[in-house]
Amino acid sequence: MKKVIAILVMAVGVVFSTSAQDRMMKDAPVKTLALEQTAGEFTQKQITVSEGTYVFDITNNGVGHDVGFVLVKKGQDVSKAENHIQTAYVTKPVKTGTSQTSKPTKLEKGEYVYFCPLNPTSTDNTLVVK
């Protein structure tokens, strides 16, 4: 009987521990990275942030047509869509004079490049995650 009670207590403890960890991950703060595009370029060429979950807020400042946002781990082929971090895409094209956001994107330590194929901007804009 004591073994059965001990097993039940352990099982309940594991369930509560796992549930608490899941809630902590869901409740982790989401930070916003605001980036601005002008004709042919991003105004921010390099950004350094800490590890975490981010939403990209992309502003179209007078480009004259829709823009977007692509994020790729540095060293990967930026021309291949399978290398794009798709959660970082803006949820719809960004019209002139407006902003759009991406879905929350978890960034781990390393370097990333970002660009806009619609603008088009260079692919040497760097996001460093420490």
DOGU-848104 format. One line per field, with one value per residue (C-alpha): x, y, z; residue in one letter. Coordinates in steps of 0.02 Angstrom, whole numbers. Layout:
<pts>
xx	[X, ...]
yy	[Y, ...]
zz	[Z, ...]
aa	[A, ...]
</pts>
This chain:
<pts>
xx	[0, 142, 222, 58, 39, 222, 200, 41, 128, 274, 157, 58, 221, 284, 119, 119, 303, 278, 123, 215, 358, 236, 151, 319, 366, 197, 210, 388, 393, 385, 490, 466, 604, 553, 636, 608, 626, 656, 684, 808, 867, 834, 882, 954, 1101, 1150, 1056, 1114, 988, 984, 908, 720, 558, 530, 398, 466, 374, 416, 377, 369, 431, 398, 456, 310, 258, 230, 377, 407, 535, 644, 758, 888, 1021, 1189, 1281, 1125, 1070, 951, 876, 800, 633, 665, 805, 690, 628, 446, 376, 476, 381, 261, 82, 39, 132, 175, 98, 183, 160, 106, 180, 150, 211, 272, 222, 324, 493, 613, 792, 938, 1119, 1201, 1196, 1055, 1035, 877, 818, 666, 652, 510, 604, 738, 866, 1041, 1066, 1205, 1093, 1141, 1048, 1165, 1089, 1197]
yy	[0, 120, 87, 126, 291, 335, 301, 407, 551, 543, 537, 689, 783, 749, 806, 970, 1001, 973, 1083, 1224, 1217, 1224, 1377, 1462, 1437, 1504, 1653, 1697, 1879, 1915, 2064, 2171, 2213, 2364, 2378, 2513, 2497, 2642, 2629, 2486, 2467, 2438, 2587, 2468, 2370, 2273, 2231, 2138, 2058, 1924, 1751, 1751, 1760, 1909, 1983, 2081, 2245, 2301, 2479, 2533, 2713, 2783, 2634, 2659, 2476, 2328, 2259, 2103, 2026, 1869, 1802, 1666, 1587, 1657, 1540, 1463, 1496, 1645, 1606, 1442, 1462, 1307, 1405, 1551, 1561, 1567, 1627, 1787, 1827, 1973, 1911, 2010, 2127, 2296, 2438, 2609, 2709, 2558, 2424, 2237, 2110, 1931, 1786, 1759, 1689, 1605, 1663, 1561, 1616, 1646, 1761, 1788, 1891, 1984, 2060, 2102, 2022, 2140, 2303, 2230, 2256, 2185, 2022, 2088, 2156, 2061, 2010, 1946, 1847, 1831]
zz	[0, 43, -127, -217, -123, -156, -343, -348, -259, -381, -531, -471, -437, -614, -692, -594, -633, -819, -820, -732, -857, -1003, -928, -901, -1084, -1142, -1024, -1079, -1129, -1315, -1365, -1520, -1644, -1749, -1919, -2049, -2237, -2355, -2543, -2568, -2388, -2205, -2098, -1966, -2039, -1882, -1724, -1569, -1451, -1318, -1341, -1331, -1424, -1538, -1651, -1799, -1830, -2008, -2064, -2247, -2247, -2421, -2525, -2645, -2654, -2536, -2438, -2334, -2219, -2228, -2090, -2122, -2012, -2071, -2188, -2263, -2442, -2431, -2602, -2540, -2451, -2345, -2259, -2214, -2035, -2086, -1920, -1949, -2110, -2089, -2085, -2243, -2363, -2288, -2386, -2398, -2238, -2133, -2022, -2006, -1880, -1888, -1780, -1621, -1671, -1550, -1580, -1518, -1504, -1670, -1819, -1942, -2100, -2147, -2309, -2414, -2586, -2632, -2598, -2639, -2501, -2482, -2389, -2277, -2139, -1982, -1825, -1688, -1545, -1389]
aa	[M, K, K, V, I, A, I, L, V, M, A, V, G, V, V, F, S, T, S, A, Q, D, R, M, M, K, D, A, P, V, K, T, L, A, L, E, Q, T, A, G, E, F, T, Q, K, Q, I, T, V, S, E, G, T, Y, V, F, D, I, T, N, N, G, V, G, H, D, V, G, F, V, L, V, K, K, G, Q, D, V, S, K, A, E, N, H, I, Q, T, A, Y, V, T, K, P, V, K, T, G, T, S, Q, T, S, K, P, T, K, L, E, K, G, E, Y, V, Y, F, C, P, L, N, P, T, S, T, D, N, T, L, V, V, K]
</pts>
